[in-house]
């Protein structure tokens, strides 16, 4: 195996290992050569070999086991958002909005066609641009430097923002626990994800300070409706984070305010008035439906210009028909009222379920978002297995963690807003029984 790996640079060595995996010459469980031995055989610097192994680890293809060496784990299956694959179980881990609360676009569709849009025209439809300016500018201290871009959803925006600012092996600060799509983005981009702990007030100050000391070139933060915890930045915490970032004005700060119009919490930004590289991203998917793949990114002009290179007219712009449809919906008073009612409904159902869990001896926080974060007195994974036997499919906190603490997560993320009272009581009772079974050692 030592003789089969080749290359002079870290990227070439890593690509060589990938090729061996693809051809079946390497398999999960195989151990790679020690760094020193590989470096000596290839005639490269030891740090080059270390960097190659780090790239492979970031891609999830190998794991470093200390004295046990570096072992191949194959391409891992990463958890996906949305419905689970087993239709026999009632899915309370999907994180989906209630389809009954998504506005019907039928009436608006008839009036959005307009004239055809041709190659070379502006990528943002004028009506949407005017509305989005009013949506974004009041929440940005550096609004006088704001430029708008439209992307195919929030995940697309974050991916493009990181791609124009980072190169492979750059470090990016992500919340921990983390939105699953952010884990995907970091892994596929080859970035080094630096975990920043999250508490009830959002991203922690000490965590951000440590990440900046570790050399991160970008920070991705969810100011409210944090997935999976439901945390929202408080005014005090946002001010503390801005103070930490003041000495790092060229670190790209991306705020993913995906829950925006549904949120029951005020918006607080960690983008200071003098910060140089920043973007605020707001999508419409949570309140107009996941299939409405559109997000608005407000950013500094340099970042917007770099984004524009990746969203050129004629190849990768967002359909003007979709932009006009979104504009028609978000400027309809009845639709806006329906969105407001939906946000209140999600908050009320989550709060009611938290109170129900408390009566069953389980702690949880309603937070802000479509799901809630339950903290169990035992490991969550065996509890989820017991719930599956009782007909429920839930997500454990292990799927959302970046830092490997060596201990199983005690958290469950559950989506309960579409359960009626009987269903909510049944889930709470089954959850209490599952916790009791795990405590009793009944695996």
N, C-alpha and C positions, 0 to 999 in steps of 0.2 A: 504493500500500500504506500509506503514511504516513497518508493520509486515511481509510482503512478502520478503523484501530485507534481505539478509543474508551475512555473511562473516566476517573474522577477519582481512584480509589484504586488501589493496586497490584493488589488482587484483581480489580477491574473491568477493568483493562488486560490482565491475564493471561487472564481469561475471554474477553475480546474476541479475543485472538490464538487461543485454543483454538477459538472459534466459527469463525474464518476457516479454521482447519485442517480442521474438521469439514465445512465447506461446500466445501472444495477450492479456496478462494481463495488459500490458502497451501499450498505443497508443499515436501517435503524439498529442500534446496539453496537455497531463497529466503533472502534476507538481510533482517532486520528493520531499521527505521530506527535511526540512531544515537540514543543515549539523550538527548543534548542536543536534537536536532531534534524527537524525539517529545515531550519535556517542554514545549518551547516551543509546539508546535502545540496540545497538549491543555491548556496552561495549568496544568500541575502541577509540583510540585517535582521536581528532577532525581533526588533520592533515591527518590522514589515510582516513577519509571520504572525505576531500577536494581533496586528491590525486585521489580517486576513481572517483569523479565527473569530475576531470580534464581529466582523461583517457577517459571518456565517451564523453567529449566535443571535445577532439582531434580526436576521431573517428567519430565526426559529429553526434552523437546520441542525445545529449542534448545541450541546450544553456543556459548560465547564464544570467539572466535578472535583476540582482541586487535585489532590494526589491521585484521584481516579482517572485523571486525564480529561481529554475533550472527546465526548461521545456523540455520534450521529443519532439524531432523533427523528430524522425525516421531516417532511413538510407538515407542520401541525395543522390540525383542524381548529380554526378560530371560531368562537361563538359568533352567531349572527343575530342581529336584531330581528324582531318580527315573530310570526307564529312558529311554534315548534312543529316538528315533523310528525309527531304521533297524534293523529286525529282522534284517538280514543280518549284522550285526556282533555279536561277543561283547562285551557291555557290561561294562566294568570301571570305569565312572565313575558308577554309579547311586547309591552310598551306601546301598543297601538292606541290611537285616539278612537273614540266611539263613532262608528260610521253614521249613527243616527244624528250626530251633532255636527257633521260636515255639511256645509251649505251646498244645496243643489245648484250646479252651474248651468242647468238647462236653459233658463231664461236669458242668462247673460251671453250664452254661446252664439245666439242668433245675431247679435250686434257687434261682434268683435272682428269680423272678417276684414272689412275695409279694403284699401288698395293693396296690391301685392308689394312685398318688400324685396328689393333687388340687391345684388352683390355690391358691396362698397358703401352701403348706407350705415348710419349710426347703429351700434349694436343695442342701444337702449331705446325703447319706444318712448316718444316724448311724454305721453300721458303718465306712464309708469314712472318716468324719471322725475316729473314734477311732484307726484304724490310721494315717492320714496325720499325725496329731499326733505320734505316736511316730516316724514316718519323718522329719519335718522338724525338730522342736524341738531334738534333740541337736546339730544342725549350725548353730544360730543363736545368736549371742551375745545378741541382744535377744529371746530366746524368750518372755520374760514379757510382751512386747507383741505376740505373734504372733496373727494372725487368718487363718483359712483360707478359700480360695475354690477352686471347681472350675471349670475351663474346658475348652473343646473342643480340647485339645492345647496344646503349648508355644507354637507360633506365635500361636495365638489369644490366649493369656495375654499375650504380649509386646505384641501389637497393642493389646489393651484397656488394658494398663498405660500404654503411651505415650499413647494417646488420652485418658485421663483426666488426664494430667499436662501434655501439650504442646498447643500450637496450631500452626497452619500457620506455617512459616518458623522455628520453634524449632530449636535445635541439639541433636543427640543424638550421643553418642560411641559408635561401633561399632568392633569389632575389624577390623583390616586385615592379611591377607585375612579375608573375612567370610562368614558363613553366607548363602546365597542368599536365604533367606526374610527375613532382616533387611534386605537391600538392598531387597527388595520393600516391606517395611513402611515404611521411611523414605520411599521414593519415593511410594507411594500416600497416605501421610499428609501429604506436602508438607513433611517435616522436612528440615533441613539436616544431612546426615550428616558428622560429623567423624571422620576415620580415626585410629585409635590402633594403632600397629604391634604385632604379636605376635611374640614369640620363643619359644624352647623352654620358658620358664617362664611363658608366658601374656602377658597384656596388659602392656605396658612402662610403667614408672613415668614416664619422661620424656614418653611419649606421652599418658598420662592427665593429667599436669600441664599439658601444652600444651592439651589439649582443654578442661580446666576454665578455663584462662585465656581460651579462645576463647568462653566463655559457654555451654557445654552445660548443659542442664537435666535431662538423663537420661544414664545410662551403661548400656549392655547388655554384659554380660561372660559368657563361657562358662568356668566354673571348671575344667572338665576335659572331655576329649573334644572340644576345640575343632575346629569344622568350618570350613576344610578341613585345618588343620595337625596336629591331634591333640595340641596343646599342653595342658598341665595346670598350673594354678597351683601353685607350690611354697609351702611355709609361709613362707619368707623373702619371696618376691615378694608374697604376700597381705598380709603385715604392712606392707610398704612402701607398697602401694596404699591400705591402710586409713589410714596416716599422712597420705598426700596428701589423702584424702577427709575427714579430720577437720575441715578448715576449710570444708567444703562440705556440712554435714549435711542440707540440704534439696534437694540434687540427688538425683533418683530413681535408685537403683542397682538394676538388674534382673539377677539371676544366673540364667542359663538352664542348669540342670544336667540337660540332656536325656539324658545317657548314664548317669546315676546308678547303678542297680543292676547295670549291666554293667561299670562302670569298674573298672580294676585300680589306680587311683591314689587316694590319700586325698583327701578333700574339704577344701579350704581356702577360706574365704570372705573377700571384701573388704568385707563389711558389718560395721562396727564396732559395739560395744555401745551407743554413743550416737548412731548415725546415725538420722535422723528419717524419711526416706522410702526404703523399700526393699521388695524382693520376691525371694524364692527360688522358682523355678519348676522343677518336676520332672514330666516326662510319663512315660507308660508305653509309648509307641509303639515305642521301640527294642527292648524286651524282650517286650512282649505283642503287638506287631504294629502297623504303621502305621495299620491301620483301627480300632484301639482308640483313638479320638480323645478322650483324657482327660488332663488335667494338673492337678496341685495347685499352687496359688500360696499360699505363706505370706508375709504382708506385715504392715507396721505397720497399726494399726487404721484410720487415716485413708485410706490407700490401699485397704484392703479395703472400706471403706464406699463409696468411689467406684466400685470395681469392682462392688460389689453392685448399684449403680444400673443397671449395664449387663447384669446377669444376674438379671433379675427373675423371680420365680415366675410361670409361666403363659406366658412368651414366649421367653426365651432361656436357660433353665437347661439343664444337662447331664442327659440322661436318667438317672433313678434305676436303670433296668434296667442301663444300662452301668456305673454306679457300683457296683452290687451285684455285677456280673460281675467287675469289676476287683478288688473286695475279696475275692471268693471265690478268685480266682487268687493274689493276692499273700499270702494267708494259708494257702495250701496248701503244705505242706512239700516235696512232690515238685516243684511248680512252682518254688518258690524255689531248690531245688537245681538244677533244669534251667537257670534263669536264671544261676546262678553258673557252671555248666559252659559255658554259651554265652559269657559274658564271657571266661573263660579261653581258649576256642577262638579267639575273634576276636584276642585278644592273641598267642596262639601262632602263628597263621597269618600275621599281620602281621610278627611278628619273623622268622619263617622266610623270608618273601619279602624282607625287608630284607637278610638275610644272602645270599640268592640274588642280589639286585641288586648287592651289593658284589663278588661274584665276577665280575660282568659289568661292573665299573668304574663303577657308578652309585650315588650317595649317596642315602640316604633315612633317614627316622626312623620307627620303628614308632608312636611317639606313643601316644595313647589314643583309641580310637574305632573305627568300622567301616571306615574307609579309612586310607590312609597317604599321605604327602606326599613325593614324590620330587623332588630338586633335580638338574636336568640341566646339563651343561656348555654347552648351547646353548639357543636359544629353544624353548619347549615346543610352540608351535602347529605348526610344520612337522614336528616329531617326531610329533605326534598325527595329522597327515595321512598320514605314512608308516605309522603303526600301523593306520590305517583301511584302507590298501591290503593290509595283512596280516591283516585280519579283526577288529581290535580297536577299540572305541570308548572313548576316555578323555577326561577333562576337564582342560583347561589352567588354570593359575593365573590367567590373564587374566579368567576369568569371576567370580572371587571378590574381585577387587581393588576398593578404593574410591578410593585415591589414584592419580592418573594420573601415573606416573613418566616417561612418554615412551618407556620401554623395554619390550619384550615380556617376559612372565614366563618364567622358566626352570623353573617347577614344573608337575608333573602330580599330580592327585589320582586315585589308583587304589583300587578296591575289589576285593580279591583273596581274601577269606577263604573264598569258596566254590569256588576253583580247587583241583583235585587237584594232586599234585606234577608230573605231566606238563604240565598246563595252566600252572602257575606257571613252569615252566622254559621253556615255549614263549613266554610273554609276556616274560619277562626277556631271552631271546635276541633276540626281535623288537625289544624296546626298545633293546638295545645296537646292533642293526643300524640302527635308525631314527636313533639319535644319530650313528652313523658316516656315514650317508648325508647328513645335514644338514651335518655338519662338512666333508664332501667337496664340498658345494655342489650336491648332486643334489636339486633341488627338483621 
